[in-house]
Amino acid sequence: MMDVAKNHDRYMVPGLERGLRLLGAFSRTQPELSLAELARHMRLSRSTVFRITYTLEQLGFLRRTKTGFQVGPRVLTLGSDYLASLDLVDVAKPELTQLRDETGASAHLAVLDGVEVIYLVQVASLKRLASSVTVGTRFPAHATSMGRLMLGGLADAELERRYREVKLAAFTDETPTTFEALRRRIAEDRARGYVVSRGGFERGIVAVTAPVFDYERRVVAAINVSGPATEFEDAALETTIKERVLAAADRISARLGGRTRTNP
């Protein structure tokens, strides 16, 4: 086994170490520090510290003030994303289990990764025909209702950037195969606030989907219930099942401090 202790200096990255150490200089009692104060703390020249602060400022980890620097929004985002990733699965699992028991359908939670959705939670139906989706399954976001609802949380420029060179594959007749068609579908889904899909990604499978919001009102995940169309009354998809999915999404969002129908 590699002896890390003996090679400590060899493996350390000085620039990264200095940048993280500089960020550690800020605290509740010292939320703002000047270049001179940072140089004294780091025991480095002002020119060296200037290059470090410049780099961190460009990346959003520091914010320039009239007299120095403060921690930037990127640090806060990292912290909130980390906490959300820890909380999301734990918060969602019991809600999805209840949703499965109420509807008889398999229940899932997924997050967006680039132009794909990744399933983080799967609560299989107790019926014979259960979902074959497993934790870690990836699907193209443009072709799925969960993916489109999460794409709807992106700014237009970010949406265009992600799909600039992506070919949209067709899975059924309902799949958008051009960026403009995808944009229109996303706008419709966003305005509705949920999606009832009838064979949209896989023929013979129905799904009801709703978005999950965090405390910054961002769409951070989506949940759905799905199953064979033969197992569900069509009218129930737009009424009782839809309301139960939306209510579960609201409860998960509320636990994350996010937007709900009663707290828009």
N, C-alpha and C positions, 0 to 999 in steps of 0.2 A: 504493500500500500504506500502511496505517495506520502512522504513526510512533510506535511504542510508547515509545521512549526519551523523546521530548519530552512524552509524556502519562503518565509514570511515576506521579506523585503522584495523578493523576486516576483511574488504574485500580487503585491499591492500595486494599485494604479494611483500614482501621486496626484494627478489632476483631479480624479474622482474623489479621492480622500480629502483633498483640500476643499473642494466644493461642498461636500457633505458636512465637513467640520465647520465651514463658514455658516451654513444654514443653521447649524446647532448653536451658533452664537446668539440667535434671536430667542427671546423668551417672553413670557407674559409681563415680566418687569422691564424688559428691554425690547419692545416691539419694533423700535426704529434705531438704527445705528448708522453713524457716518462712516465714510471711507477710512478716515484716520482711526476711528474706534475699531473697525474691523481689522485693520492692519496691525494694531496693537494686540488684539485678541489672537490673531493668527501668527503673530511674530514673523510677519513677512513684509516685504517692501510694499509701498502704496501702489507702485506700478503693477506688481504681481497680483495684488488684491483687486485692482481695477479690472484686470483681464478676467479674473474669476467672476466678479460681480457682473461684468458686461455679459459674459456667457450665460449666467443664471438669469439675468434680466431678459435676454433674448428668448430664452426657453420658457419664460413665465414663472420661474421659481422665485424671482425677486421683483419688487416694484420700486421704481425710483421715486423719491420724495424731494421736497425742497432742500432738505438738509442731509439726506442720506438714502437709506434703503429700508424697505419693509418686506416681509415674506409675501410672495406673490400668490395669485389664485391657483397656480398649478399645484403648489404644495397642498392647499386645501382640497383640491380635487382628488389628488392621490389618496389623501386620508379618507375622504368620504367614499370613494370608490372601493377602498379596501374594506371599510366597515360594512358597506352595502353588500359586498361579495360574501362576507361572513354571515350577515343577517338574512340575506334573501332566501336561501334554501331552507334555513331553519324556520323562517316565518311562513314560507309558502307551503311546506310539506303538509302540516295539519289542515290547512285550508283546502288544499287539493284533495286530500283524503276525504274530507267532508263533502266536497263537490262531487267526487266519484260516487260516494254513497247516496247523495241526493238525486243524481241524474242517471246512475247506472253506466255512465260512459267512462272511458279512460281519461285521466286528467294530466296535463303537462305544464311545465314552465320552461321557457327558453329565453336566451339572451341573444343579442346581435353581435356578431363578430365579422366585421368587414361587410361582405355581401352574403353572409351565411347566418343561419340561426343554429345555435347549439342548445340541445336539450339538457337541462340541469336537473329536472325532477320529472319522474314518470310514476304515476299511481295507476296501475293497471285495473281495468274493469274486472269485476268478479264474474262476469259472464264468460261463456266459452270463447267467444270471439273477442279477445282483448287486443290492445295496441301492441304492435311489434316494435315500436320505437323504444330505444333504451337511452339511458343517460350517456351523453357524449355524441349521440347521433347528430349529424349536420345535414341541413337541407338548404337549397338556394333561397335566400330571403324573398326574391321577387315572386317566387311561385307559391308562397305560403301566406296564409292570413296572418299568422304571428309575425312573420318577417315584414310584411307590408305595414302593419301597425307600428312596429318598431322603427322602420324606415321613415314613417311619418313624423317621428320625433326629431329628425335631423333637419338642419337648415338646408335650404335649396342648394346652396353652393357645395355643401358637404355631400349631399345626395348625388349631385352631378359628378363630383370628383370620384366618388366610389365606383360609379358606373361608366366612367369615361371610356374604358376599353373592355367592357364586359359584354359578352354575347349572352343574351337572355334565352335560355333554352326553354322549349315548350314541353309541358308535362301532360296537359289536357287542353281542350279548346278554350278554357277559361284563363290560361296562363298568358300574362302580358309578355310580348316578345320584342317590343321596342321600348326605348327609354320614355318616350312621350306617353305611350300606353300605360307604362308603369306609374309615371307621375300622376296621370289622371286617376288611376285606381287608388293610389295612395291618398290623393286629395279626398276622394269619396269615402274611403275608410276613416280618415282622420275626422271628417265632418260628422260621420255617423257615430264614431266612438267605440265601435265594436264591429265584428264581421261574422256573418253566418255563411259558411262555405258549404256548398253542395257539390262535391266532386271537383273542387277547385285545384287540388294538387294530386289527388288520387281518385279515380273513378269509383263510385260506390261508397265513398267515405264522406261523412258530414262532420263539420266542426263548428264550434262557436268559440270566438276568441275575443279577449279584452286586454287592454294595455295595463301595465303596472308603472306607477310613478314614484320617484323618490322625493326627498324633501326640497330639492331644487326644482321641482315640477318637471323633471326630465323623464322621458319614457326609458326605463331601465330594463324592462322585461315584458313578456306577454304570457298569458295563460290561456289554455283552451281545454275543452272537452271534445273528444272525437270518438267515432265508432261507425259501424256499418249503417248505411241509410235505412236498411230494413229494420233496424232495432229502434228507430225513433219516429214518432209522429211528426210530420213536417210542421204543423202548426206550433208544436211545443218548442221547436228550435227558436222561433221568433218571440216566444212568450216566456214560459216558465224556465226553460233551460237558459235562455239568454239572460234573464234576470238573475238567475243563480250564479252564472259566470261573472256578470258585472258586479254582483255583490261580493263575491270572493275576491275579485281584483281590487275592489274598494277596500276591503279589510286588509289585504296585503299592503296596499299603498299606504293606508292609514298607519300601519305598524312601522312603515319606513318614513313616516312624516310627510307623505306625498299627497297629491291631489286626489280627491274623490268626488263623487257626484254631489255630496252634501257639503264639500269643502273645495270648491272649484278654484 
